[in-house]
Amino acid sequence: MLVPFFWLVSTSLKPTGREFTYPPEWIPRPAVWRNYTDMLFGPIPFLLLARNTVVIAALSLVGVLLSASLSAFGFARLKFAGRDFWFMMVLATMMLPAVVTLIPTFVLFKELRWIDTWLPLIVPSYFGGGAFNVFLMRQFFLTLPVDLDEAARIDGASSFRIWWQVIMPLSRPVLATIAILNFMGDWDAFIRPLIYITTMRKQMIGVGLAFFRGLSSGYSRWNLLMAAATLMTIPVVVLFFLTQRYFVKGIVMTGIAGR
């Protein structure tokens, strides 16, 4: 895993035309740090696209954590008619390929006049949060003692208050796990922003890099592309190391829940 990353950083520091020399030059001499500034202030507004991506990913993440945790709380801690049936229906949506719903959702957003806005990338996150996220949170919530709910209800707490003040503070591991997975998905998003956003200044970074590669027909500035790719990995790596303890704990605890 470290070899591709090292090759990525090495290529980002090579002069133009020496990216694919053989045998490979692992430590470029001289190292061209200017590739990074050329990418940041080059033909595409890299910083603006990175800011757009961070804003979209952050707003979408808030919606995922809130709506998925509420849905999972209902399936794990509340009793209502057909609970298991509706949970199976939620899981069944994971079997549906995303490409099947691509045209219907595009038509829907077009009728709502949301095309070329960020709304198609953010608003759906506030309606359920995704079947996999609901499943992961439900499995974690099942590991928490039911006595906590009963003690809170004796004190007069409502279901909403139990979710917010009892369950959520104890769920940091699974929240961190879902936060990392969803942030990585939005950070690397390509198909959805390509379809829904037509203005370059509103685009996300993944589409911007593809546009940069297409600017030079038949010849790509691979050193600049690798510099951009290196910059793109930094936020994800930082986020992972900041939440690594919770991430591992969340995976382990949801994996051992067999109920």
N, C-alpha and C positions, 0 to 999 in steps of 0.2 A: 504493500500500500504506500510505503514511503517513497519507493522508486518513481512511480508516476508523478507524485507531488514534487519530488526533487527535479525531475525532468521539466515539469511545468515552470518552476522558478528559474531553472537554468536557461530554458529557451527564452523566457521573458527578458533576460539580460544580454542576449546575443545580438550582434549587429545584423542588419537586414541582409539576407542572402546566405547566412551561415547557420540557419536554424536546423538544417538536416544534413550537415556535414558528416561524413563517415571516415573513420570511427567517431562516435559521438564525443563532442567536447562538453564534458560535464561541468567544468568550471570555466566559463568564458573569460578570455583575456583579450581586451579589457572588458569589464562588465559595463554594459550600456544602461545606466540608470535612467537616462533620458527617455527610454521607452515608456516609462511610467508617466512622466509628465506629458509626453506626446499623446498618450492614450487619454489621460484626464482632460486635456484641453485640445483634443484633436477634432476630427470631422464630425463626431457625434457628441451631444451634450452628456458626457458620461456621469458627471456629478448630479445633473438634474434627473437623469433616469434612475440613478441609484437612490436619490431622495424619494422619487415617486414609488420605487419598489419598497423602500422602508415604510413609507406611510401606508401603502396598500396592505402590506404584510402585517403591520401592527394593528390596523383597524380590523382586518379580517380575523386576526388571532383573538382579539377581544370577543368578537362575535362567536367564534368557535368555542372558546372556553366557557362562555356564559350559557349558550344554548345547548351545547353538548352535555355540560354538567347538569343542567336542569332536566334534560331528557333522561339522562342516566339515573339521576336521583329518583325520578318517577318510576322507572323500571326496576330499580333496586330496592327502594325503601317504602314505596306506597303500594297499597292494595286496591285494585280496581278491576272491573270485569274485562276479561280478554287481554290482560296484561302480557301474558306469555305469547299470545297470538300476535299482538301488535309488535312485540319485540322481535319475533321471527320475521315479520314483514319488514322491519327496519334492516335486519341482517340480510334479507333477500335482495335489498337494493344494491348490496356490494357485488352481487353477481351480474349486475347490469353494466355492460361496457359504457364508459363515459361518452364514446363517440356516437352511441345510439341517441343520446339526448342532446346532441350538439345543435342540430338544426331546429328542433322545437324550442329550445331555450333561446336560440338566436332570434327566432321569430317573436317570441314573447318579449324579449328585451327591446326589439325594434319597435313593437307596438307601444311599449312603455316610453319610447324615445330615450332609452338609456345608452344607445350605441355612441361610441366615442366619449364615454364618461367612465369614471371608475366604479360606478354603481354595480354593474354586473360582476365585478371582481370582489366586491365587499359585501353587498346586501345578502346574497345567499348564505353567507356564513352565519347570519343571525337567525336562520330558520332550520334548526336541528343540529348543525355543526358537523354533519357527516356521520355515516353509519359506523365506520370503524372507530371514530372517537367516542361515540356513544357506547359502543361495545366495550372499549378499553376502560372507560370510566365506570361503567356498571360493574365490571369484574372487580375493580378496585373497591368500589363502595360496598360490595358484598363482603369484603374482608374486614370492614369496620363493625364493631359490636353494635347490635341493635339496642342494647341497653342505653346507649347514648341518646338515641331518639326518644326512648320511653322516659328517661330522666328529664329530657328537655320538655316533653309534652306535659309531664306532671307540673313543671314550672310554668306552664301556660304558653310555651312557644308554639308558633304555627309551623306548618310544613316549610314555608318559604324561609322562616327564620332558622329552622334546623339546617336547611340546605346551606344557608349563607354563613351562619355563625358556628355550626358544629361540624358539618361534613367538609366544607371547602377548606378550612384551616388545616384539617388532617390529610388533605389530598394533594399536598405539594408535589410528591413524587410523580403522580400520574399527570398532574397539570404541567409539570416541567417536561415530561415525556411528550405530551401532545403539543406543547408549545414548540419544542425543537422540530418535531416532524412536520408540523404545519408551516412553520417559518421557512424551513428548507424547501417545502413544496412551492410556496409563494415566491421565494427568492429566485428559484430556477424556472418559474412559470414561463411558458412560451405560447402554447396553442391558444389559451383563452385570451390573453392580452392581444395576440396577433389578430384574433377574430373581432374582438369587441372595440378595440381602440385603433383609430385611423390617423390620429395626429401624433407626430413623433415626440413632441414635447410632453405629451401625456403618457408616453409608453413606459414599459418596464425594461429593466436592464438586459434581460435575456433577448428580447426582440431587437433592442438597440445594437447588441453585438452581432446578431445575424445580419442586420442592415449594414453594419460597418464592413463585414466580410464581403457583402455583395457590392460594395462601392467600387472595388477594384476587380473588374471582370478578368478572370483567368489568373489572377495573382493576388494572394492574400498576404497581409503583413502579419505573419504568424507570431513574430516576436511581440507585436503590440496586442494581438489577441491573447497571447499567453500572459502578458502583463495584466490585461483586464480580467482574465480568469483568476489570476492570483489575488487580485484585489477583491474579487467576488467571494473568494473562499474565506477571507479574513473574518467578516461578521459571523458566519456560521461556525467557524472554529472557536471564536471567542465565546459565542453563546453556548456552545457545547461544553467548554471547559468551566464556564461559570455555573452550569446546571448539571455537571456530570454526575455528582453524587445523587441528586434526585432522579436523574434520568435512569441510572442503573437500578436504583431501588424501585422505581415505577415499573420497569420491565419485569423485574423479578417478582414483585408482589402481584401484578396482574397475571403473570404466567402461572403462578402456583394456585390461583383461585380456581377451583374446579366446579363451583356451583353454577 
